[in-house]
Amino acid sequence: MTIFTIPGLILWLFIIPFCIGLIPMPWIPEKDRNAGVALVAGYLIMLPLCWLVTVPCILFVEYNSFLVMVRWFTVLLAAAAAAGIGICMWAARKGERVLRQRLDMMDMTWGERLGWLVFFALLAWQLYKAFTLTSFDGDDAEYVAQSLVTVQSNTMYRILPYTGGTTSLDIRHSLAVLPIWIAYIGRMTGLHTTILAHSVLPFVWIPLTYIVFYEIGKHLFRRKEEKTKGGLALFMVFIALFQMFGNVSIYTNETFFLTRTWQGKAVAASFVIPVTIWLLLWIFDEGDERNPGEKKRRKKKEPAAVWALLALANMTAGVCTSMVVFLNVVLIGAAAFWLMVVERKFSILIKAGCICIPNGVYMLLYLFLHA
């Protein structure tokens, strides 16, 4: 580890994704623009870009495929970050503030402040334990070793991580490219991929997941009187407690969240599915708040940027694991059906079908490669 490792990690894991996440901000309702949403959006853009670059390199470049991927992905990330900064400057010239919301504890009651302090203490405790009591399991022999082999050999899914011997293309795992993204971050920062996965990535995925739950809570407690009663802070405290004491089985989401944070299955269950639920709530709630005494709800107008983020969440599912590619389609289809019934708008189902097209392409490619 060199003195440039920590600044490199901050650059590639926080600054670059944040700049990329500024791209959709001007097309998001002003009340929902904040730094957390920008960071989540940045990952929802960055990981699909990784998939779009990595999969062609895996399929069509046999030797030094990882080097080719690194070059193209770096160019795309630089272009996307520059685009985010440029869009932010363009919005500023128009008099818009790209980031508006912030957590202002000075305007809260003492009870609400106490709730947020308890939550942040629980979050700090989870991060401390994730760093000092890092766990290992059998799946690391595939996930973490795959990242390490990729960095050392400059090839992707052509070497068995269990033995180090060469093999034909590993079709089963080659479409879920999160280990390659980890290898990329390791290459760009100079940090060993095992250390990166076990000791650094929890500081990324755990806060990101809580940002998503915070946004979910804002929709569940969107009325002003509920917020002032501390409902949102109490919701976050209970979510943190559920995560800490949910290890009732090795298969629960909470177990994956805190002990296998860096694995694709854990990211899919802890981040991608909550992101999908959050965006669906956003679509349901947008323009749907009622004024006192108002019986008829206002006409909905779902922001196009939210639908775009939902499509990117579908693509992010494919980066993590092929299982959630199908599960997300089911989740979005069921939610879109009920929203169509409530709003009496068949176009909602059409939009939902369009954003699931990447999932269909992914599944067809998976079946074709296994044929």
C-alpha positions as a printed Julia matrix, in Angstrom:
371×3 Matrix{Float64}:
   0.0     0.0     0.0
   1.35    3.42   -0.96
   0.47    6.92    0.18
  -1.62    7.27   -2.97
  -3.89    4.31   -2.17
  -6.36    6.09    0.13
  -6.74    9.15   -2.16
  -7.15    6.7    -5.05
  -9.9     4.84   -3.22
 -11.7     8.09   -2.45
 -11.39    9.12   -6.1
 -12.63    5.87   -7.69
 -15.21    4.85   -5.08
 -16.72    8.22   -4.18
 -15.67   11.21   -6.29
 -15.97    9.59   -9.73
 -19.37    7.94   -8.99
 -20.64   11.18   -7.44
 -19.67   13.19  -10.53
 -21.3    10.58  -12.77
 -24.42   10.69  -10.61
 -24.84   14.4   -11.36
 -25.94   13.51  -14.9
 -29.65   12.86  -14.11
 -29.96   15.47  -11.34
 -31.52   18.32  -13.4
 -34.3    15.93  -14.5
 -35.11   14.82  -10.96
 -37.69   16.79   -8.91
 -35.97   19.51   -6.89
 -37.24   18.19   -3.57
 -35.44   14.88   -4.17
 -32.02   16.19   -5.21
 -29.28   15.5    -2.69
 -25.74   14.15   -2.51
 -26.9    10.68   -1.5
 -29.17   10.33   -4.52
 -26.33   11.53   -6.75
 -23.94    8.92   -5.32
 -26.47    6.1    -5.73
 -27.24    7.25   -9.27
 -23.51    7.28   -9.99
 -23.2     3.62   -9.07
 -26.34    2.79  -11.06
 -24.61    4.29  -14.1
 -21.05    3.14  -13.43
 -21.8    -0.57  -12.93
 -23.87   -0.96  -16.13
 -21.08    0.82  -18.02
 -18.71   -1.76  -16.56
 -20.96   -4.54  -17.88
 -21.23   -2.99  -21.35
 -17.43   -2.79  -21.62
 -16.47   -6.01  -19.86
 -18.77   -8.57  -21.5
 -17.62   -7.84  -25.11
 -14.0    -8.0   -23.91
 -14.67  -11.37  -22.24
 -16.37  -12.81  -25.31
 -14.2   -11.44  -28.11
 -10.74  -10.74  -26.62
  -8.9   -13.89  -25.58
  -5.51  -12.54  -24.49
  -5.0    -9.51  -22.21
  -8.76   -8.94  -22.19
  -8.57   -7.23  -18.79
  -6.08   -4.65  -20.11
  -8.46   -3.82  -22.97
 -11.33   -3.53  -20.51
  -9.34   -1.22  -18.21
  -8.52    1.17  -21.06
 -12.05    1.42  -22.42
 -13.72    1.57  -19.02
 -11.4     4.32  -17.83
 -12.23    6.4   -20.89
 -15.96    5.88  -20.35
 -15.77    6.77  -16.66
 -13.79    9.92  -17.41
 -16.3    10.93  -20.09
 -19.27   10.24  -17.81
 -17.74   12.17  -14.89
 -16.96   15.1   -17.2
 -20.53   14.96  -18.5
 -21.87   15.09  -14.95
 -19.75   18.12  -14.08
 -20.71   19.79  -17.36
 -24.43   19.21  -16.78
 -24.05   20.58  -13.26
 -22.43   23.76  -14.61
 -25.12   24.04  -17.29
 -27.84   23.8   -14.64
 -26.06   26.4   -12.51
 -26.06   28.84  -15.43
 -29.82   28.4   -15.67
 -30.14   29.31  -12.02
 -30.86   25.77  -10.77
 -29.26   24.14   -7.77
 -28.42   20.55   -8.63
 -28.16   19.51   -4.98
 -30.71   20.94   -2.61
 -31.6    18.71    0.32
 -29.52   18.18    3.41
 -30.04   16.68    6.85
 -30.35   19.77    9.07
 -30.31   18.65   12.7
 -30.73   22.24   13.94
 -34.37   22.25   12.76
 -35.22   19.0    14.56
 -36.74   18.27   17.92
 -34.53   16.79   20.61
 -36.2    13.43   20.19
 -35.49   13.4    16.47
 -31.88   14.46   17.01
 -31.47   11.63   19.52
 -32.9     9.19   16.97
 -30.42   10.25   14.31
 -27.51   10.13   16.76
 -28.49    6.57   17.71
 -28.67    5.6    14.04
 -25.25    7.07   13.2
 -23.78    5.32   16.26
 -25.22    2.01   15.02
 -23.85    2.67   11.54
 -20.39    3.47   12.93
 -20.49    0.29   15.02
 -21.38   -1.83   11.98
 -18.56   -0.31    9.93
 -16.1    -0.83   12.77
 -17.09   -4.47   13.17
 -17.09   -5.08    9.41
 -13.52   -3.79    9.29
 -12.11   -5.47   12.4
 -14.0    -8.79   12.23
 -13.9    -9.41    8.51
 -15.3   -12.84    7.7
 -14.38  -15.47    5.15
 -16.55  -18.14    3.57
 -16.34  -20.72    0.82
 -17.69  -18.42   -1.89
 -14.63  -16.2    -1.52
 -12.67  -18.96   -3.25
 -14.6   -17.96   -6.38
 -15.47  -14.26   -6.02
 -12.38  -12.8    -4.4
  -9.97  -15.21   -6.07
 -11.51  -14.38   -9.45
 -10.7   -10.71   -8.93
  -7.14  -11.53   -7.88
  -6.56  -13.9   -10.83
  -7.89  -11.24  -13.2
  -5.39   -8.65  -11.95
  -2.46  -11.05  -12.01
  -3.14  -12.67  -15.39
  -4.8    -9.78  -17.28
  -7.43  -12.25  -18.52
 -11.05  -12.59  -17.48
 -12.76  -15.9   -16.67
 -10.08  -17.92  -18.52
  -8.31  -19.24  -15.4
  -9.83  -21.42  -12.7
  -9.7   -19.45   -9.42
  -9.66  -22.69   -7.42
  -6.52  -24.16   -9.0
  -4.92  -21.44  -11.11
  -5.04  -23.65  -14.19
  -6.24  -22.43  -17.58
  -9.7   -23.37  -18.79
 -12.24  -22.49  -21.44
 -14.42  -19.45  -20.9
 -16.36  -19.71  -17.62
 -19.82  -19.03  -19.05
 -21.64  -19.53  -15.76
 -20.01  -16.54  -14.06
 -18.87  -14.43  -17.0
 -21.98  -12.24  -17.23
 -21.94  -11.27  -13.55
 -18.93   -8.98  -13.73
 -18.81   -7.47  -10.22
 -15.51   -9.32   -9.47
 -14.07   -7.66  -12.57
 -15.16   -4.25  -11.29
 -13.4    -5.05   -8.0
 -10.31   -6.08   -9.98
 -10.51   -2.77  -11.88
 -10.62   -0.74   -8.65
  -7.7    -2.79   -7.34
  -5.69   -2.14  -10.5
  -6.4     1.6   -10.46
  -5.61    2.05   -6.76
  -2.81   -0.51   -6.4
  -4.62   -2.21   -3.51
  -4.69   -5.99   -3.21
  -8.15   -7.19   -4.24
  -8.59   -9.33   -1.1
  -7.99   -6.32    1.13
 -10.21   -4.22   -1.12
 -13.09   -6.71   -0.94
 -12.96   -7.55    2.75
 -11.79   -4.31    4.36
 -12.69   -1.43    2.02
 -15.9    -2.26    0.14
 -18.0    -2.5     3.33
 -17.33    1.25    3.7
 -18.98    1.67    0.3
 -21.91   -0.76    0.2
 -23.1    -0.4     3.8
 -23.49    3.43    3.66
 -24.95    3.2     0.13
 -27.58    0.75    1.35
 -28.55    3.02    4.22
 -28.82    5.97    1.82
 -31.34    3.91   -0.16
 -33.28    3.02    2.99
 -33.26    6.69    3.96
 -34.85    7.53    0.61
 -37.39    4.73    1.1
 -38.19    6.14    4.53
 -38.73    9.6     3.08
 -41.51    8.17    0.91
 -43.03    6.16    3.75
 -42.97    9.21    6.05
 -43.44   11.89    3.45
 -46.03   13.92    5.35
 -44.45   16.79    7.28
 -46.11   15.97   10.6
 -44.76   12.41   10.47
 -41.21   13.68    9.89
 -41.33   16.08   12.83
 -42.43   13.25   15.11
 -39.18   11.48   14.34
 -40.72    8.71   12.25
 -37.94    8.74    9.68
 -35.16    8.62   12.29
 -36.92    5.81   14.16
 -37.34    3.92   10.88
 -33.59    4.13   10.21
 -32.79    2.96   13.75
 -35.03   -0.08   13.35
 -33.51   -0.89    9.94
 -30.02   -0.76   11.48
 -31.11   -3.0    14.35
 -32.71   -5.49   11.95
 -29.46   -5.62   10.0
 -27.43   -6.24   13.16
 -29.67   -8.94   14.63
 -30.91  -10.58   11.44
 -28.27  -13.3    11.47
 -30.81  -16.01   12.3
 -29.57  -18.06    9.33
 -26.65  -18.06    6.94
 -29.13  -17.32    4.15
 -30.74  -14.11    5.39
 -30.18  -10.82    3.64
 -28.83   -9.34    6.88
 -26.16  -12.05    7.08
 -25.03  -11.3     3.53
 -25.2    -7.55    4.17
 -22.68   -7.52    7.04
 -20.56  -10.65    6.5
 -20.43  -11.04    2.7
 -20.84   -7.4     1.72
 -18.51   -7.54   -1.28
 -20.15  -10.51   -3.03
 -22.51  -10.05   -5.96
 -25.39  -11.83   -4.22
 -25.05   -9.56   -1.2
 -24.96   -6.4    -3.33
 -28.0    -7.56   -5.29
 -30.06   -8.37   -2.19
 -28.94   -5.44   -0.03
 -28.61   -2.7    -2.65
 -30.24   -3.48   -6.0
 -33.59   -4.77   -4.71
 -34.01   -1.9    -2.18
 -33.1     0.55   -4.97
 -35.83   -0.99   -7.12
 -38.36   -0.68   -4.28
 -37.3     2.94   -3.67
 -37.69    3.91   -7.33
 -41.08    2.19   -7.53
 -42.21    4.11   -4.44
 -40.92    7.27   -6.08
 -43.03    6.6    -9.18
 -46.07    5.79   -7.04
 -45.72    8.86   -4.84
 -44.74   11.5    -7.37
 -47.48   14.11   -7.61
 -49.73   12.02   -5.34
 -49.72   13.95   -2.07
 -53.1    15.27   -1.04
 -53.96   18.66    0.37
 -56.23   18.79    3.42
 -59.82   18.41    2.3
 -58.82   17.46   -1.23
 -60.61   14.28   -2.24
 -59.42   13.91   -5.79
 -55.79   13.13   -6.31
 -53.77   15.19   -8.72
 -52.69   13.86  -12.04
 -49.45   11.96  -11.84
 -46.4    12.88  -13.84
 -43.59   10.42  -13.28
 -40.13   11.91  -13.95
 -38.42   10.27  -16.92
 -35.16   10.22  -14.96
 -36.71    7.87  -12.38
 -37.72    5.39  -15.08
 -34.2     5.64  -16.52
 -32.69    4.91  -13.1
 -35.02    1.92  -12.79
 -33.72    0.57  -16.1
 -30.15    1.08  -14.85
 -31.05   -0.76  -11.62
 -32.12   -3.71  -13.79
 -28.77   -3.63  -15.54
 -26.95   -3.36  -12.21
 -28.73   -6.55  -11.12
 -27.04   -8.33  -14.04
 -23.66   -7.03  -12.92
 -24.19   -8.67   -9.52
 -25.9   -11.99  -10.25
 -28.14  -13.52  -12.88
 -30.75  -14.51  -10.27
 -31.9   -10.96   -9.55
 -32.23  -10.19  -13.27
 -35.37  -12.35  -13.26
 -36.53  -11.36   -9.77
 -36.43   -7.66  -10.65
 -38.66   -8.26  -13.67
 -41.22   -9.99  -11.45
 -41.06   -7.2    -8.85
 -41.38   -4.39  -11.4
 -44.11   -6.21  -13.34
 -46.25   -6.77  -10.24
 -45.83   -3.16   -9.07
 -46.51   -1.74  -12.55
 -49.68   -3.83  -12.87
 -51.15   -2.43   -9.66
 -50.06    1.1   -10.52
 -51.77    0.7   -13.89
 -54.98   -0.39  -12.13
 -54.87    2.53   -9.68
 -54.03    5.17  -12.26
 -56.05    3.59  -15.09
 -53.11    4.17  -17.43
 -51.99    1.28  -19.63
 -48.91    3.31  -20.59
 -47.41    2.51  -17.18
 -47.28   -1.18  -18.09
 -45.68   -0.28  -21.42
 -43.0     1.78  -19.66
 -42.34   -1.06  -17.25
 -41.96   -3.45  -20.17
 -39.5    -1.12  -21.89
 -37.24   -0.77  -18.86
 -37.15   -4.58  -18.53
 -35.76   -4.99  -22.06
 -32.13   -5.14  -20.73
 -33.2    -8.03  -18.5
 -34.62   -9.89  -21.49
 -31.44   -9.31  -23.5
 -29.36  -10.52  -20.56
 -31.39  -13.73  -20.18
 -31.32  -14.45  -23.92
 -27.53  -13.94  -23.98
 -27.18  -16.23  -20.96
 -29.22  -18.97  -22.67
 -27.35  -18.52  -25.96
 -23.94  -18.87  -24.31
 -25.07  -21.98  -22.44
 -26.54  -23.62  -25.54
